[in-house]
């Protein structure tokens, strides 16, 4: 069997470092304010590339509530877990309020 010597190092896109490339993919900053049924609010600073699942996990951890016990809503529509903030009507650099339902 013949062996091939192929280069295994691949530079990141545009000559940037992998850390820079990861930051580019994650996107710009955005602030989400989650409003709970009791009127209490929780502020979460995120990146536009992060998903709803991460946001729900963060809220569940901070509030010590089961992940599956609530859903997040934006403008009356449920935010599906696999969607990133890019997939939703949210603008980078803004503060967006979402409502927590189901508790």
DSSP file (Angstrom, degrees, kcal/mol; ACC not computed):
  #  RESIDUE AA STRUCTURE BP1 BP2  ACC     N-H-->O    O-->H-N    N-H-->O    O-->H-N    TCO  KAPPA ALPHA  PHI   PSI    X-CA   Y-CA   Z-CA
    1    1 A X              0   0    0      0, 0.0     2,-0.4     0, 0.0     0, 0.0   0.000 360.0 360.0 360.0 132.4    0.0    0.0    0.0
    2    2 A X        -     0   0    0      1,-0.0     2,-0.3     2,-0.0     0, 0.0  -0.668 360.0-144.6 -86.8 135.2    1.3    3.4   -1.0
    3    3 A X        -     0   0    0     -2,-0.4     2,-0.4     2,-0.0    -1,-0.0  -0.775   7.5-148.2 -99.4 144.5    1.4    6.2    1.6
    4    4 A X        -     0   0    0     -2,-0.3     2,-1.0     2,-0.0    -2,-0.0  -0.920   6.6-144.7-111.9 137.3    0.8    9.8    0.7
    5    5 A X        +     0   0    0     -2,-0.4     2,-0.4     2,-0.0    -2,-0.0  -0.825  31.5 171.7 -98.8  95.9    2.3   12.7    2.5
    6    6 A X        -     0   0    0     -2,-1.0     2,-0.1     1,-0.0    -2,-0.0  -0.844  38.8-107.8-105.5 141.4   -0.4   15.3    2.5
    7    7 A X        -     0   0    0     -2,-0.4    -1,-0.0     1,-0.1    -2,-0.0  -0.453  29.1-170.2 -65.6 136.4   -0.1   18.5    4.4
    8    8 A X        +     0   0    0     -2,-0.1     2,-0.5     2,-0.0    -1,-0.1   0.485  55.2  95.1-108.6  -4.3   -2.5   18.4    7.4
    9    9 A X        -     0   0    0      2,-0.0     2,-0.5     0, 0.0    -2,-0.0  -0.774  52.3-173.3 -91.0 128.7   -2.3   22.0    8.5
   10   10 A X        -     0   0    0     -2,-0.5     2,-0.0     0, 0.0    -2,-0.0  -0.976  19.3-132.1-121.8 121.7   -5.1   24.2    7.1
   11   11 A X        -     0   0    0     -2,-0.5     3,-0.1     1,-0.1     6,-0.1  -0.377  29.6-103.9 -70.5 151.5   -5.0   27.9    7.7
   12   12 A X    >   -     0   0    0      4,-0.5     3,-1.6     1,-0.2    -1,-0.1  -0.304  55.2 -73.9 -66.2 158.4   -8.2   29.6    9.0
   13   13 A X  G >  S+     0   0    0      1,-0.3     3,-1.9     2,-0.2    -1,-0.2  -0.210 117.0   8.3 -55.1 142.4  -10.2   31.6    6.4
   14   14 A X  G 3  S-     0   0    0      1,-0.3    -1,-0.3    -3,-0.1     3,-0.1   0.666 124.7 -75.0  60.2  19.9   -8.7   34.9    5.4
   15   15 A X  G <  S+     0   0    0     -3,-1.6    -1,-0.3     1,-0.2    -2,-0.2   0.609  95.7 138.2  72.8   9.9   -5.5   34.2    7.2
   16   16 A X    <   -     0   0    0     -3,-1.9    -4,-0.5     1,-0.1    -1,-0.2  -0.411  58.9-100.2 -83.9 164.1   -7.2   34.8   10.6
   17   17 A X     >  -     0   0    0     -2,-0.1     4,-2.5     1,-0.1     5,-0.2  -0.368  32.1-109.8 -76.4 163.2   -6.6   32.7   13.7
   18   18 A X  H  > S+     0   0    0      1,-0.2     4,-2.6     2,-0.2     5,-0.2   0.860 120.8  54.8 -63.4 -34.4   -9.2   30.1   14.7
   19   19 A X  H  > S+     0   0    0      2,-0.2     4,-2.1     1,-0.2    -1,-0.2   0.915 109.9  46.1 -64.6 -41.9  -10.1   32.3   17.6
   20   20 A X  H  > S+     0   0    0      2,-0.2     4,-2.0     1,-0.2    -2,-0.2   0.895 112.8  50.3 -65.8 -39.7  -10.8   35.2   15.3
   21   21 A X  H  X S+     0   0    0     -4,-2.5     4,-2.2     2,-0.2    -2,-0.2   0.901 109.6  50.5 -66.0 -40.8  -12.7   33.0   12.9
   22   22 A X  H  X S+     0   0    0     -4,-2.6     4,-2.5     1,-0.2    -2,-0.2   0.914 110.0  50.3 -62.3 -43.3  -14.9   31.6   15.8
   23   23 A X  H  X S+     0   0    0     -4,-2.1     4,-1.5     1,-0.2    -1,-0.2   0.880 109.5  51.9 -62.8 -37.8  -15.6   35.2   17.0
   24   24 A X  H  < S+     0   0    0     -4,-2.0    -1,-0.2     1,-0.2    -2,-0.2   0.915 111.2  46.5 -64.9 -42.5  -16.6   36.1   13.4
   25   25 A X  H  < S+     0   0    0     -4,-2.2    -2,-0.2     1,-0.2    -1,-0.2   0.889 108.1  55.9 -67.8 -39.3  -19.0   33.2   13.2
   26   26 A X  H  < S-     0   0    0     -4,-2.5    23,-3.7    -5,-0.2    24,-0.4   0.828 100.9-160.5 -65.4 -30.1  -20.5   33.9   16.6
   27   27 A X     <  -     0   0    0     -4,-1.5    -1,-0.2    21,-0.2    -2,-0.1  -0.303  24.9 -18.9  89.3-167.9  -21.4   37.4   15.5
   28   28 A X  S    S-     0   0    0      1,-0.1    20,-2.3    19,-0.1    21,-0.2  -0.223  71.2 -90.8 -78.3 165.1  -22.2   40.7   17.1
   29   29 A X  E     +A   47   0A   0     18,-0.2    64,-3.2    19,-0.1     2,-0.3  -0.416  42.7 174.0 -74.7 149.8  -23.3   41.3   20.6
   30   30 A X  E     -A   46   0A   0     16,-2.0    16,-3.0    62,-0.2     2,-0.5  -0.973  22.8-136.8-151.1 148.2  -27.0   41.4   21.6
   31   31 A X  E     -Ab  45  95A   0     63,-2.6    65,-2.8    -2,-0.3     2,-0.5  -0.940  14.6-163.4-111.9 129.2  -28.8   41.6   24.9
   32   32 A X  E     -Ab  44  96A   0     12,-3.1    12,-3.1    -2,-0.5     2,-0.6  -0.936   2.6-161.3-110.2 131.2  -31.8   39.5   25.7
   33   33 A X  E     -Ab  43  97A   0     63,-2.9    65,-2.6    -2,-0.5     2,-0.6  -0.958   9.5-154.9-111.6 116.1  -34.1   40.4   28.6
   34   34 A X  E     -Ab  42  98A   0      8,-3.0     8,-2.0    -2,-0.6     2,-0.6  -0.809   4.7-154.5 -93.4 123.7  -36.2   37.5   29.6
   35   35 A X  E     -Ab  41  99A   0     63,-3.0    65,-2.7    -2,-0.6     6,-0.2  -0.881  10.9-151.2-102.5 118.5  -39.5   38.5   31.3
   36   36 A X    >   -     0   0    0      4,-3.1     3,-2.5    -2,-0.6    65,-0.1  -0.437  29.1-104.3 -87.1 160.5  -40.9   35.9   33.7
   37   37 A X  T 3  S+     0   0    0      1,-0.3    -1,-0.1    63,-0.2    64,-0.0   0.784 120.6  57.2 -55.6 -29.0  -44.6   35.4   34.5
   38   38 A X  T 3  S-     0   0    0      2,-0.1    -1,-0.3     1,-0.1     3,-0.1   0.414 122.1-105.4 -83.6   3.8  -44.1   37.1   38.0
   39   39 A X  S <  S+     0   0    0     -3,-2.5    -2,-0.1     1,-0.3    -1,-0.1   0.289  77.9 135.0  92.0 -10.2  -42.7   40.2   36.3
   40   40 A X        -     0   0    0     -5,-0.1    -4,-3.1     1,-0.0     2,-0.3  -0.371  41.6-148.7 -69.9 152.6  -39.1   39.5   37.2
   41   41 A X  E     -A   35   0A   0     -6,-0.2     2,-0.4    -3,-0.1    -6,-0.2  -0.927  12.0-162.1-127.8 149.8  -36.5   40.0   34.5
   42   42 A X  E     -A   34   0A   0     -8,-2.0    -8,-3.0    -2,-0.3     2,-0.4  -0.992  12.8-147.3-132.9 124.3  -33.2   38.4   33.7
   43   43 A X  E     -A   33   0A   0     -2,-0.4     2,-0.4   -10,-0.2   -10,-0.2  -0.778  15.7-175.8 -94.7 132.1  -30.6   40.0   31.4
   44   44 A X  E     -A   32   0A   0    -12,-3.1   -12,-3.1    -2,-0.4     2,-0.5  -0.986  15.7-148.6-130.8 121.7  -28.5   37.8   29.2
   45   45 A X  E     +A   31   0A   0     -2,-0.4     2,-0.2   -14,-0.2   -14,-0.2  -0.783  33.6 162.8 -88.7 128.6  -25.7   39.1   27.0
   46   46 A X  E     -A   30   0A   0    -16,-3.0   -16,-2.0    -2,-0.5     2,-0.3  -0.737  38.5-111.1-135.0 177.9  -25.3   36.9   24.0
   47   47 A X  E >   -A   29   0A   0     -2,-0.2     3,-1.8   -18,-0.2    38,-0.3  -0.894  32.2-119.0-111.7 148.4  -23.8   36.7   20.5
   48   48 A X  T 3  S+     0   0    0    -20,-2.3    38,-1.2    -2,-0.3    37,-0.7   0.767 111.9  59.2 -59.9 -26.8  -26.1   36.6   17.4
   49   49 A X  T 3  S+     0   0    0    -23,-3.7    -1,-0.3   -21,-0.2   -22,-0.1   0.582  84.6  99.0 -80.4  -9.6  -24.7   33.1   16.5
   50   50 A X  S <  S-     0   0    0     -3,-1.8    35,-2.1   -24,-0.4    36,-0.2  -0.401  71.0-125.4 -75.6 157.6  -25.8   31.5   19.7
   51   51 A X  B  >  -E   84   0B   0     33,-0.3     4,-1.7    34,-0.1     3,-0.3  -0.529  17.9-109.0-106.2 170.9  -29.0   29.6   19.7
   52   52 A X  H  > S+     0   0    0     31,-2.6     4,-3.0    29,-0.4     5,-0.2   0.850 116.2  62.3 -62.7 -36.1  -32.2   29.6   21.7
   53   53 A X  H  > S+     0   0    0     28,-2.1     4,-2.4    30,-0.3    -1,-0.2   0.914 103.8  48.3 -56.8 -44.2  -31.2   26.3   23.4
   54   54 A X  H  > S+     0   0    0     -3,-0.3     4,-2.4    27,-0.3    -1,-0.2   0.919 111.6  50.0 -62.9 -43.6  -28.2   28.0   24.9
   55   55 A X  H  X S+     0   0    0     -4,-1.7     4,-2.4     2,-0.2    -2,-0.2   0.930 111.6  47.5 -60.9 -47.0  -30.3   30.9   26.1
   56   56 A X  H  X S+     0   0    0     -4,-3.0     4,-2.8     1,-0.2    -1,-0.2   0.907 111.8  51.1 -61.4 -41.4  -32.9   28.5   27.7
   57   57 A X  H  X S+     0   0    0     -4,-2.4     4,-2.3    -5,-0.2    -1,-0.2   0.899 110.0  49.5 -61.8 -41.2  -30.0   26.6   29.4
   58   58 A X  H  X S+     0   0    0     -4,-2.4     4,-2.6     2,-0.2    -2,-0.2   0.917 113.0  46.2 -64.8 -43.8  -28.6   29.8   30.8
   59   59 A X  H  X S+     0   0    0     -4,-2.4     4,-2.4     2,-0.2    -2,-0.2   0.904 112.0  51.3 -65.8 -41.3  -31.9   30.9   32.2
   60   60 A X  H  X>S+     0   0    0     -4,-2.8     5,-1.8    -5,-0.2     4,-1.0   0.907 112.9  46.3 -61.4 -41.9  -32.6   27.4   33.6
   61   61 A X  H  <5S+     0   0    0     -4,-2.3     3,-0.4    -5,-0.2    -2,-0.2   0.937 114.3  46.1 -66.8 -47.5  -29.2   27.4   35.3
   62   62 A X  H  <5S+     0   0    0     -4,-2.6    -2,-0.2     1,-0.2    -1,-0.2   0.867 122.4  36.1 -63.9 -37.0  -29.5   31.0   36.7
   63   63 A X  H  <5S-     0   0    0     -4,-2.4    -1,-0.2    -5,-0.2    -2,-0.2   0.474 102.9-127.2 -96.6  -4.1  -33.1   30.4   38.0
   64   64 A X  T  <5 +     0   0    0     -4,-1.0     2,-0.3    -3,-0.4    -3,-0.2   0.948  62.6 137.2  53.7  52.9  -32.6   26.8   39.0
   65   65 A X      < -     0   0    0     -5,-1.8    -1,-0.2    -6,-0.2    -2,-0.1  -0.934  63.4 -90.9-125.3 150.2  -35.6   25.7   37.0
   66   66 A X    >   -     0   0    0     -2,-0.3     3,-1.7     1,-0.1     4,-0.2  -0.369  30.2-133.0 -63.3 135.9  -36.0   22.6   34.8
   67   67 A X  G >  S+     0   0    0      1,-0.3     3,-0.9     2,-0.1    -1,-0.1   0.877 104.5  49.6 -55.3 -42.6  -35.0   23.3   31.2
   68   68 A X  G 3  S+     0   0    0      1,-0.2    -1,-0.3     3,-0.0    -2,-0.1   0.422  91.2  80.8 -81.2   2.4  -38.1   21.6   29.8
   69   69 A X  G <  S+     0   0    0     -3,-1.7     2,-0.3    34,-0.0    -1,-0.2   0.470  95.1  34.8 -90.2  -0.6  -40.6   23.5   32.1
   70   70 A X    <   -     0   0    0     -3,-0.9     2,-0.3    -4,-0.2    32,-0.2  -0.967  59.0-151.1-148.8 162.9  -40.7   26.7   30.0
   71   71 A X  E     -C  101   0A   0     30,-2.6    30,-2.6    -2,-0.3     2,-0.4  -0.936  20.0-127.6-131.0 156.4  -40.7   28.1   26.5
   72   72 A X  E     -C  100   0A   0      7,-0.4     7,-3.1    -2,-0.3     2,-0.4  -0.862  21.1-162.7-107.6 141.4  -39.5   31.5   25.2
   73   73 A X  E     -CD  99  78A   0     26,-2.4    26,-2.5    -2,-0.4     2,-0.5  -0.972   8.9-166.9-127.4 138.3  -41.6   33.7   23.1
   74   74 A X  E >  S- D   0  77A   0      3,-2.8     3,-1.9    -2,-0.4    24,-0.1  -0.985  81.5 -17.2-123.7 119.4  -40.7   36.7   20.9
   75   75 A X  T 3  S-     0   0    0     -2,-0.5    -1,-0.1    22,-0.4     3,-0.1   0.855 129.9 -51.8  53.6  37.7  -43.5   38.9   19.7
   76   76 A X  T 3  S+     0   0    0      1,-0.2     2,-0.4    23,-0.0    -1,-0.3   0.372 116.9 109.2  85.1  -4.8  -46.0   36.2   20.5
   77   77 A X  E <  S-D   74   0A   0     -3,-1.9    -3,-2.8     1,-0.0    -1,-0.2  -0.880  73.1-113.5-108.7 136.9  -44.2   33.4   18.6
   78   78 A X  E     -D   73   0A   0     -2,-0.4     2,-0.7    -5,-0.2    -5,-0.3  -0.417  25.4-129.8 -66.6 138.4  -42.4   30.5   20.3
   79   79 A X        -     0   0    0     -7,-3.1    -7,-0.4    -2,-0.1     2,-0.2  -0.819  22.9-135.1 -90.9 111.8  -38.6   30.5   19.8
   80   80 A X    >   -     0   0    0     -2,-0.7     3,-1.5     1,-0.1   -28,-0.4  -0.465  14.1-124.2 -72.0 137.1  -37.6   27.0   18.7
   81   81 A X  T 3  S+     0   0    0      1,-0.3   -28,-2.1   -29,-0.2   -29,-0.4   0.832 103.7  52.2 -51.4 -45.2  -34.5   25.7   20.4
   82   82 A X  T 3  S+     0   0    0    -30,-0.2    -1,-0.3   -31,-0.1     2,-0.1   0.659  87.3 102.6 -74.5 -10.5  -32.3   25.0   17.4
   83   83 A X    <   -     0   0    0     -3,-1.5   -31,-2.6   -32,-0.1   -30,-0.3  -0.435  64.5-139.9 -73.6 141.5  -32.6   28.5   15.9
   84   84 A X  B >   -E   51   0B   0    -33,-0.3     3,-1.2    -2,-0.1     4,-0.3  -0.496  30.8-105.0 -87.3 168.7  -29.8   30.9   16.3
   85   85 A X  G > >S+     0   0    0    -35,-2.1     3,-1.2   -37,-0.7     5,-0.5   0.788 121.2  66.0 -65.6 -25.3  -30.6   34.6   17.0
   86   86 A X  G 3 5S+     0   0    0    -38,-1.2    -1,-0.3     1,-0.2     4,-0.1   0.819  96.4  57.1 -60.8 -30.0  -29.7   35.3   13.4
   87   87 A X  G < 5S+     0   0    0     -3,-1.2    -1,-0.2     2,-0.1     2,-0.2   0.535 101.8  68.3 -79.9  -6.5  -32.8   33.2   12.5
   88   88 A X  T < 5S-     0   0    0     -3,-1.2     2,-2.8    -4,-0.3    -9,-0.0  -0.700 100.6 -95.4-112.7 161.4  -35.1   35.4   14.5
   89   89 A X  T   5S+     0   0    0     -2,-0.2     2,-0.4   -15,-0.1    -3,-0.1  -0.359  80.3 127.1 -76.4  66.8  -36.2   39.1   14.1
   90   90 A X      < -     0   0    0     -2,-2.8     2,-0.4    -5,-0.5    -2,-0.1  -0.980  51.2-142.0-124.7 134.3  -33.5   40.3   16.4
   91   91 A X    >   -     0   0    0     -2,-0.4     3,-1.3     1,-0.0    -2,-0.0  -0.818  22.8-114.0 -99.7 134.6  -31.1   43.1   15.6
   92   92 A X  T 3  S+     0   0    0     -2,-0.4   -62,-0.2     1,-0.2     3,-0.1  -0.295 100.1  27.7 -59.1 146.5  -27.4   42.9   16.7
   93   93 A X  T 3  S+     0   0    0    -64,-3.2    -1,-0.2     1,-0.3     2,-0.2   0.531 103.6 102.5  79.4   6.1  -26.4   45.6   19.1
   94   94 A X  S <  S-     0   0    0     -3,-1.3   -63,-2.6   -65,-0.2     2,-0.5  -0.603  72.5-116.5-112.7 174.7  -29.9   46.0   20.6
   95   95 A X  E     -b   31   0A   0     -2,-0.2     2,-0.4   -65,-0.2   -63,-0.2  -0.976  32.7-170.4-111.2 125.5  -31.8   44.9   23.7
   96   96 A X  E     -b   32   0A   0    -65,-2.8   -63,-2.9    -2,-0.5     2,-0.5  -0.954  12.8-142.8-120.8 133.7  -34.7   42.5   22.9
   97   97 A X  E     -b   33   0A   0     -2,-0.4   -22,-0.4   -65,-0.2     2,-0.3  -0.825  18.6-177.8 -98.0 131.0  -37.3   41.4   25.4
   98   98 A X  E     -b   34   0A   0    -65,-2.6   -63,-3.0    -2,-0.5     2,-0.4  -0.893  21.0-127.3-119.4 154.8  -38.6   37.8   25.3
   99   99 A X  E     -bC  35  73A   0    -26,-2.5   -26,-2.4    -2,-0.3     2,-0.5  -0.833  10.3-140.4-106.4 144.5  -41.3   36.3   27.5
  100  100 A X  E     + C   0  72A   0    -65,-2.7     2,-0.3    -2,-0.4   -28,-0.2  -0.885  27.3 178.6-100.4 125.6  -41.0   33.1   29.5
  101  101 A X  E     + C   0  71A   0    -30,-2.6   -30,-2.6    -2,-0.5   -65,-0.0  -0.938  48.2  48.5-128.6 151.7  -44.1   31.0   29.5
  102  102 A X              0   0    0     -2,-0.3    -1,-0.1   -32,-0.2   -30,-0.1   0.333 360.0 360.0 108.9  -6.3  -45.0   27.7   31.1
  103  103 A X              0   0    0    -32,-0.1   -33,-0.1    -3,-0.1    -2,-0.1   0.476 360.0 360.0 -85.3 360.0  -43.8   28.1   34.6
